[in-house]
Amino acid sequence: MATTDRRLRPYFPRTASFAGPSASRTPALSLALDRRALYFDCRHPTDLEELLKTYDFEADAAPMARACPGIALLTESGISKFEDR
């Protein structure tokens, strides 16, 4: 059986309601899975960085059209990766 080297890290986006000591006991809302590097390791490019650098968004506008409502939802909801927003 072949194995694939992947990096897995829980991702904990925060909202104002998560701030405080109980935030460390909040389950992850998503997982970051990457074959190249952990998302916080700036020494190596991640899968997402490579995709954003090489994908032709002008030729394929569908991903941006799908992403825009999600970006708006995150922005309006106040969700942040930083606790002191």
The 8 nearest C-alpha neighbors of each residue, nearest first, counted from 0:
[[1, 2, 3, 4, 5, 34, 6, 7],
 [2, 0, 3, 4, 5, 34, 6, 33],
 [1, 3, 0, 4, 5, 34, 6, 33],
 [4, 2, 5, 1, 34, 6, 0, 33],
 [3, 5, 34, 2, 6, 35, 33, 7],
 [6, 4, 34, 33, 3, 7, 32, 35],
 [5, 7, 33, 32, 34, 37, 36, 8],
 [8, 6, 32, 31, 5, 33, 9, 30],
 [7, 9, 31, 30, 10, 32, 6, 37],
 [10, 8, 30, 27, 31, 29, 11, 7],
 [9, 11, 30, 29, 27, 31, 8, 12],
 [10, 12, 27, 28, 13, 9, 80, 29],
 [13, 11, 80, 79, 10, 78, 28, 14],
 [14, 12, 79, 80, 78, 82, 17, 11],
 [13, 15, 78, 16, 17, 79, 77, 18],
 [14, 16, 18, 17, 13, 82, 77, 84],
 [15, 17, 14, 18, 13, 19, 22, 21],
 [18, 16, 22, 14, 15, 13, 19, 21],
 [19, 17, 15, 16, 22, 82, 14, 20],
 [18, 20, 21, 22, 17, 23, 16, 82],
 [19, 21, 22, 23, 18, 24, 17, 25],
 [20, 22, 24, 23, 19, 25, 17, 18],
 [23, 21, 17, 25, 24, 20, 19, 18],
 [22, 24, 21, 25, 20, 26, 19, 17],
 [25, 23, 22, 21, 26, 20, 27, 17],
 [26, 24, 22, 23, 27, 21, 17, 11],
 [27, 25, 24, 28, 11, 23, 22, 9],
 [26, 28, 11, 29, 10, 9, 25, 30],
 [29, 27, 11, 26, 10, 12, 30, 9],
 [30, 28, 27, 10, 9, 31, 11, 12],
 [29, 31, 9, 10, 8, 32, 7, 27],
 [30, 32, 8, 7, 9, 10, 33, 29],
 [33, 31, 7, 6, 30, 8, 5, 34],
 [32, 34, 6, 35, 5, 46, 36, 31],
 [35, 33, 5, 6, 4, 36, 46, 32],
 [36, 34, 45, 33, 46, 44, 5, 37],
 [37, 35, 45, 33, 43, 38, 34, 6],
 [36, 38, 40, 39, 6, 33, 45, 8],
 [37, 39, 40, 36, 45, 31, 41, 33],
 [38, 40, 37, 41, 36, 42, 45, 43],
 [41, 39, 37, 42, 38, 43, 36, 44],
 [42, 40, 43, 39, 44, 38, 37, 36],
 [41, 43, 40, 44, 36, 39, 45, 37],
 [42, 44, 41, 36, 40, 45, 35, 37],
 [45, 43, 48, 36, 49, 35, 46, 41],
 [46, 44, 48, 36, 35, 47, 38, 49],
 [45, 47, 49, 48, 33, 35, 50, 34],
 [46, 48, 50, 45, 49, 51, 33, 44],
 [49, 47, 45, 51, 50, 46, 44, 52],
 [50, 48, 52, 46, 47, 51, 53, 45],
 [49, 51, 47, 53, 52, 48, 54, 46],
 [52, 50, 48, 49, 53, 54, 47, 55],
 [51, 53, 49, 50, 48, 54, 47, 55],
 [52, 54, 50, 51, 49, 55, 48, 56],
 [55, 53, 50, 51, 56, 52, 49, 59],
 [54, 56, 57, 58, 53, 59, 51, 60],
 [57, 55, 59, 58, 60, 54, 63, 62],
 [56, 58, 55, 59, 60, 54, 63, 61],
 [57, 59, 56, 55, 60, 54, 61, 62],
 [60, 58, 56, 57, 61, 55, 62, 63],
 [59, 61, 63, 56, 62, 57, 64, 58],
 [60, 62, 64, 63, 59, 65, 56, 66],
 [63, 61, 65, 64, 60, 66, 59, 56],
 [64, 62, 66, 65, 61, 60, 67, 56],
 [63, 65, 61, 62, 66, 67, 60, 68],
 [66, 64, 62, 63, 67, 61, 68, 69],
 [65, 67, 63, 69, 64, 68, 62, 70],
 [66, 68, 70, 69, 64, 65, 63, 71],
 [69, 67, 71, 70, 66, 72, 65, 64],
 [70, 68, 72, 66, 71, 67, 73, 65],
 [69, 71, 67, 73, 72, 68, 74, 66],
 [70, 72, 68, 74, 69, 73, 75, 67],
 [73, 71, 69, 75, 70, 74, 76, 68],
 [74, 72, 70, 76, 71, 75, 78, 69],
 [73, 75, 71, 72, 76, 77, 70, 78],
 [74, 76, 72, 73, 77, 71, 78, 70],
 [77, 75, 73, 78, 74, 72, 14, 71],
 [76, 78, 75, 74, 79, 14, 73, 15],
 [79, 77, 14, 76, 13, 73, 12, 74],
 [80, 78, 81, 13, 12, 77, 14, 84],
 [79, 81, 12, 13, 82, 11, 78, 14],
 [80, 82, 79, 83, 84, 13, 12, 14],
 [83, 81, 84, 13, 18, 80, 79, 14],
 [84, 82, 81, 18, 15, 79, 13, 14],
 [83, 82, 81, 79, 15, 77, 14, 80]]
